[in-house]
């Protein structure tokens, strides 16, 4: 019997502040808001998200880059 050598499946998520796609398990920070976990590429994006929540401002829209 051989061992399974396929790479693990990664869950890809989008940072709601900067729009970067990252692997959820490699997120630099997470914030749970209204029962939903948000994943961030950097602590700075998470800080901006938290600051916007404290001000009552919705998170900035996700940027889409056409390729």
GUZATOR-66501 format. One record per residue: residue number from 1; chain; x, y, z of N, C-alpha, C in turn. Coordinates in steps of 0.05 Angstrom, whole numbers, padded with zeros to 5 digits. Layout:
// residues N
<rec nr="NUM" kette="A" n_x="X" n_y="Y" n_z="Z" ca_x="X" ca_y="Y" ca_z="Z" c_x="X" c_y="Y" c_z="Z"/>
...
This chain:
// residues 67
<rec nr="1" kette="A" n_x="00017" n_y="-00024" n_z="00000" ca_x="00000" ca_y="00000" ca_z="00000" c_x="00018" c_y="00025" c_z="00000"/>
<rec nr="2" kette="A" n_x="00011" n_y="00044" n_z="-00016" ca_x="00027" ca_y="00069" ca_z="-00018" c_x="00014" c_y="00091" c_z="-00003"/>
<rec nr="3" kette="A" n_x="00030" n_y="00110" n_z="00007" ca_x="00019" ca_y="00133" ca_z="00021" c_x="00009" c_y="00153" c_z="00001"/>
<rec nr="4" kette="A" n_x="-00011" n_y="00168" n_z="00009" ca_x="-00021" ca_y="00190" ca_z="-00007" c_x="-00001" c_y="00212" c_z="-00008"/>
<rec nr="5" kette="A" n_x="00009" n_y="00218" n_z="-00032" ca_x="00030" ca_y="00239" ca_z="-00034" c_x="00019" c_y="00265" c_z="-00047"/>
<rec nr="6" kette="A" n_x="-00007" n_y="00267" n_z="-00051" ca_x="-00018" ca_y="00291" ca_z="-00063" c_x="-00016" c_y="00314" c_z="-00043"/>
<rec nr="7" kette="A" n_x="-00012" n_y="00338" n_z="-00052" ca_x="-00010" ca_y="00361" ca_z="-00034" c_x="-00037" c_y="00366" c_z="-00020"/>
<rec nr="8" kette="A" n_x="-00036" n_y="00377" n_z="00004" ca_x="-00061" ca_y="00383" ca_z="00018" c_x="-00078" c_y="00404" c_z="00003"/>
<rec nr="9" kette="A" n_x="-00104" n_y="00401" n_z="00005" ca_x="-00122" ca_y="00420" ca_z="-00008" c_x="-00122" c_y="00445" c_z="00009"/>
<rec nr="10" kette="A" n_x="-00119" n_y="00468" n_z="-00004" ca_x="-00119" ca_y="00494" ca_z="00010" c_x="-00145" c_y="00509" c_z="00004"/>
<rec nr="11" kette="A" n_x="-00155" n_y="00522" n_z="00025" ca_x="-00178" ca_y="00539" ca_z="00021" c_x="-00168" c_y="00567" c_z="00016"/>
<rec nr="12" kette="A" n_x="-00175" n_y="00577" n_z="-00008" ca_x="-00166" ca_y="00604" ca_z="-00016" c_x="-00188" c_y="00624" c_z="-00008"/>
<rec nr="13" kette="A" n_x="-00180" n_y="00646" n_z="00003" ca_x="-00198" ca_y="00667" ca_z="00012" c_x="-00188" c_y="00694" c_z="00002"/>
<rec nr="14" kette="A" n_x="-00205" n_y="00714" n_z="00003" ca_x="-00198" ca_y="00741" ca_z="-00005" c_x="-00197" c_y="00760" c_z="00018"/>
<rec nr="15" kette="A" n_x="-00175" n_y="00774" n_z="00021" ca_x="-00173" ca_y="00794" ca_z="00042" c_x="-00193" c_y="00816" c_z="00035"/>
<rec nr="16" kette="A" n_x="-00213" n_y="00822" n_z="00053" ca_x="-00233" ca_y="00842" ca_z="00046" c_x="-00223" c_y="00871" c_z="00045"/>
<rec nr="17" kette="A" n_x="-00200" n_y="00876" n_z="00054" ca_x="-00189" ca_y="00904" ca_z="00053" c_x="-00174" c_y="00909" c_z="00028"/>
<rec nr="18" kette="A" n_x="-00155" n_y="00892" n_z="00021" ca_x="-00138" ca_y="00897" ca_z="-00002" c_x="-00145" c_y="00880" c_z="-00027"/>
<rec nr="19" kette="A" n_x="-00161" n_y="00859" n_z="-00023" ca_x="-00169" ca_y="00842" ca_z="-00045" c_x="-00150" c_y="00820" c_z="-00052"/>
<rec nr="20" kette="A" n_x="-00128" n_y="00817" n_z="-00037" ca_x="-00109" ca_y="00796" ca_z="-00043" c_x="-00120" c_y="00768" c_z="-00037"/>
<rec nr="21" kette="A" n_x="-00115" n_y="00749" n_z="-00054" ca_x="-00123" ca_y="00722" ca_z="-00049" c_x="-00101" c_y="00707" c_z="-00034"/>
<rec nr="22" kette="A" n_x="-00108" n_y="00695" n_z="-00012" ca_x="-00089" ca_y="00681" ca_z="00005" c_x="-00101" c_y="00654" c_z="00013"/>
<rec nr="23" kette="A" n_x="-00083" n_y="00635" n_z="00022" ca_x="-00092" ca_y="00610" ca_z="00034" c_x="-00102" c_y="00616" c_z="00062"/>
<rec nr="24" kette="A" n_x="-00126" n_y="00607" n_z="00069" ca_x="-00137" ca_y="00613" ca_z="00095" c_x="-00118" c_y="00604" c_z="00118"/>
<rec nr="25" kette="A" n_x="-00105" n_y="00582" n_z="00115" ca_x="-00088" ca_y="00572" ca_z="00136" c_x="-00062" c_y="00587" c_z="00138"/>
<rec nr="26" kette="A" n_x="-00056" n_y="00605" n_z="00119" ca_x="-00032" ca_y="00622" ca_z="00121" c_x="-00038" c_y="00651" c_z="00126"/>
<rec nr="27" kette="A" n_x="-00063" n_y="00657" n_z="00133" ca_x="-00071" ca_y="00685" ca_z="00138" c_x="-00055" c_y="00696" c_z="00161"/>
<rec nr="28" kette="A" n_x="-00046" n_y="00721" n_z="00158" ca_x="-00031" ca_y="00735" ca_z="00179" c_x="-00049" c_y="00742" c_z="00203"/>
<rec nr="29" kette="A" n_x="-00075" n_y="00745" n_z="00198" ca_x="-00093" ca_y="00753" ca_z="00219" c_x="-00122" c_y="00745" c_z="00211"/>
<rec nr="30" kette="A" n_x="-00139" n_y="00742" n_z="00230" ca_x="-00167" ca_y="00737" ca_z="00225" c_x="-00184" c_y="00754" c_z="00244"/>
<rec nr="31" kette="A" n_x="-00207" n_y="00761" n_z="00235" ca_x="-00226" ca_y="00777" ca_z="00251" c_x="-00253" c_y="00764" c_z="00247"/>
<rec nr="32" kette="A" n_x="-00267" n_y="00758" n_z="00269" ca_x="-00294" ca_y="00747" ca_z="00268" c_x="-00313" c_y="00770" c_z="00273"/>
<rec nr="33" kette="A" n_x="-00332" n_y="00774" n_z="00255" ca_x="-00352" ca_y="00795" ca_z="00257" c_x="-00378" c_y="00785" c_z="00246"/>
<rec nr="34" kette="A" n_x="-00399" n_y="00789" n_z="00262" ca_x="-00426" ca_y="00779" ca_z="00255" c_x="-00426" c_y="00750" c_z="00248"/>
<rec nr="35" kette="A" n_x="-00411" n_y="00734" n_z="00263" ca_x="-00410" ca_y="00705" ca_z="00259" c_x="-00395" c_y="00695" c_z="00235"/>
<rec nr="36" kette="A" n_x="-00380" n_y="00713" n_z="00222" ca_x="-00365" ca_y="00706" ca_z="00198" c_x="-00335" c_y="00712" c_z="00203"/>
<rec nr="37" kette="A" n_x="-00318" n_y="00694" n_z="00196" ca_x="-00289" ca_y="00698" ca_z="00199" c_x="-00278" c_y="00711" c_z="00173"/>
<rec nr="38" kette="A" n_x="-00264" n_y="00733" n_z="00177" ca_x="-00251" ca_y="00747" ca_z="00155" c_x="-00221" c_y="00741" c_z="00157"/>
<rec nr="39" kette="A" n_x="-00208" n_y="00737" n_z="00135" ca_x="-00179" ca_y="00730" ca_z="00134" c_x="-00163" c_y="00752" c_z="00121"/>
<rec nr="40" kette="A" n_x="-00139" n_y="00758" n_z="00132" ca_x="-00123" ca_y="00780" ca_z="00122" c_x="-00095" c_y="00772" c_z="00116"/>
<rec nr="41" kette="A" n_x="-00084" n_y="00785" n_z="00095" ca_x="-00057" ca_y="00779" ca_z="00086" c_x="-00036" c_y="00791" c_z="00105"/>
<rec nr="42" kette="A" n_x="-00044" n_y="00812" n_z="00119" ca_x="-00025" ca_y="00825" ca_z="00137" c_x="-00041" c_y="00837" c_z="00161"/>
<rec nr="43" kette="A" n_x="-00027" n_y="00840" n_z="00183" ca_x="-00039" ca_y="00851" ca_z="00207" c_x="-00049" c_y="00880" c_z="00201"/>
<rec nr="44" kette="A" n_x="-00036" n_y="00895" n_z="00184" ca_x="-00045" ca_y="00922" ca_z="00177" c_x="-00073" c_y="00922" c_z="00165"/>
<rec nr="45" kette="A" n_x="-00078" n_y="00902" n_z="00148" ca_x="-00105" ca_y="00901" ca_z="00136" c_x="-00126" c_y="00894" c_z="00158"/>
<rec nr="46" kette="A" n_x="-00119" n_y="00877" n_z="00176" ca_x="-00137" ca_y="00870" ca_z="00198" c_x="-00142" c_y="00895" c_z="00216"/>
<rec nr="47" kette="A" n_x="-00121" n_y="00911" n_z="00221" ca_x="-00124" ca_y="00935" ca_z="00237" c_x="-00143" c_y="00955" c_z="00223"/>
<rec nr="48" kette="A" n_x="-00140" n_y="00958" n_z="00197" ca_x="-00157" ca_y="00976" ca_z="00182" c_x="-00186" c_y="00967" c_z="00183"/>
<rec nr="49" kette="A" n_x="-00191" n_y="00941" n_z="00181" ca_x="-00217" ca_y="00929" ca_z="00182" c_x="-00230" c_y="00934" c_z="00209"/>
<rec nr="50" kette="A" n_x="-00214" n_y="00929" n_z="00231" ca_x="-00225" ca_y="00934" ca_z="00258" c_x="-00231" c_y="00964" c_z="00262"/>
<rec nr="51" kette="A" n_x="-00214" n_y="00981" n_z="00253" ca_x="-00218" ca_y="01010" ca_z="00256" c_x="-00244" c_y="01019" c_z="00241"/>
<rec nr="52" kette="A" n_x="-00248" n_y="01008" n_z="00218" ca_x="-00272" ca_y="01015" ca_z="00203" c_x="-00297" c_y="01005" c_z="00218"/>
<rec nr="53" kette="A" n_x="-00295" n_y="00981" n_z="00230" ca_x="-00318" ca_y="00971" ca_z="00245" c_x="-00324" c_y="00989" c_z="00269"/>
<rec nr="54" kette="A" n_x="-00303" n_y="00998" n_z="00283" ca_x="-00306" ca_y="01016" ca_z="00306" c_x="-00319" c_y="01042" c_z="00299"/>
<rec nr="55" kette="A" n_x="-00313" n_y="01052" n_z="00275" ca_x="-00325" ca_y="01077" ca_z="00265" c_x="-00353" c_y="01073" c_z="00254"/>
<rec nr="56" kette="A" n_x="-00361" n_y="01048" n_z="00251" ca_x="-00387" ca_y="01043" ca_z="00240" c_x="-00387" c_y="01043" c_z="00209"/>
<rec nr="57" kette="A" n_x="-00363" n_y="01044" n_z="00198" ca_x="-00359" ca_y="01045" ca_z="00169" c_x="-00358" c_y="01016" c_z="00159"/>
<rec nr="58" kette="A" n_x="-00372" n_y="01010" n_z="00138" ca_x="-00369" ca_y="00983" ca_z="00127" c_x="-00341" c_y="00979" c_z="00116"/>
<rec nr="59" kette="A" n_x="-00332" n_y="00955" n_z="00115" ca_x="-00305" ca_y="00950" ca_z="00103" c_x="-00304" c_y="00961" c_z="00074"/>
<rec nr="60" kette="A" n_x="-00281" n_y="00970" n_z="00066" ca_x="-00278" ca_y="00980" ca_z="00038" c_x="-00285" c_y="00958" c_z="00018"/>
<rec nr="61" kette="A" n_x="-00295" n_y="00966" n_z="-00005" ca_x="-00301" ca_y="00945" ca_z="-00025" c_x="-00276" c_y="00931" c_z="-00035"/>
<rec nr="62" kette="A" n_x="-00279" n_y="00907" n_z="-00042" ca_x="-00257" ca_y="00891" ca_z="-00053" c_x="-00249" c_y="00902" c_z="-00080"/>
<rec nr="63" kette="A" n_x="-00223" n_y="00905" n_z="-00084" ca_x="-00213" ca_y="00915" ca_z="-00109" c_x="-00210" c_y="00891" c_z="-00128"/>
<rec nr="64" kette="A" n_x="-00219" n_y="00895" n_z="-00153" ca_x="-00217" ca_y="00874" ca_z="-00173" c_x="-00197" c_y="00884" c_z="-00194"/>
<rec nr="65" kette="A" n_x="-00178" n_y="00868" n_z="-00201" ca_x="-00158" ca_y="00875" ca_z="-00221" c_x="-00163" c_y="00858" c_z="-00246"/>
<rec nr="66" kette="A" n_x="-00168" n_y="00872" n_z="-00268" ca_x="-00173" ca_y="00857" ca_z="-00293" c_x="-00146" c_y="00850" c_z="-00305"/>
<rec nr="67" kette="A" n_x="-00144" n_y="00825" n_z="-00314" ca_x="-00119" ca_y="00816" ca_z="-00326" c_x="-00124" c_y="00808" c_z="-00355"/>
